[in-house]
Amino acid sequence: MKLIVLPEEFAVARLGPSDAIPAWAAQAIFSATRTPDELSIVCAASHVPPQVRAERGWRCLRVAGTIDFAVTGVLASIAGPLAKAAVSIFAISTYDTDYVLVREHALPAAIAALTAAGHDVDAASVAD
């Protein structure tokens, strides 16, 4: 499977359960999930205002292409090697594909673990 490391740093923000999706969140890549307890926003860290409760310092790997709904084990094939390498993840699925966020400091270990597991990781956006 091919994974692409996206160039920007991401953040996971927590807002109140009845808060509206803020304008700063609505950008090229973002995810909003509402539960009775919270509104979680995942987006580029540079867009999250400093006063917003957020965990910054995430990097995102996107599964390239479109994944058919009948395909099973996609996240497991990514999460398994990362768990063995002690790399925690934050996963997001969309209609077409999956995204896996890992902490910036763990990105080299994540790339190594995924490559060793047979995945093709395009890390062109990762600074040397």
Secondary structure, 3 states (H helix, E strand, C coil): CEEEECCCCEEEEEECCCCCCCCCCCCCCCEEEECCCCEEEEEEHHHCCCCCCEEEEEEEEEECCCCCCCCCCHHHHHHHHHHHCCCCCEEEECCCCEEEEEEHHHHHHHHHHHHHCCCEEECCCCCC
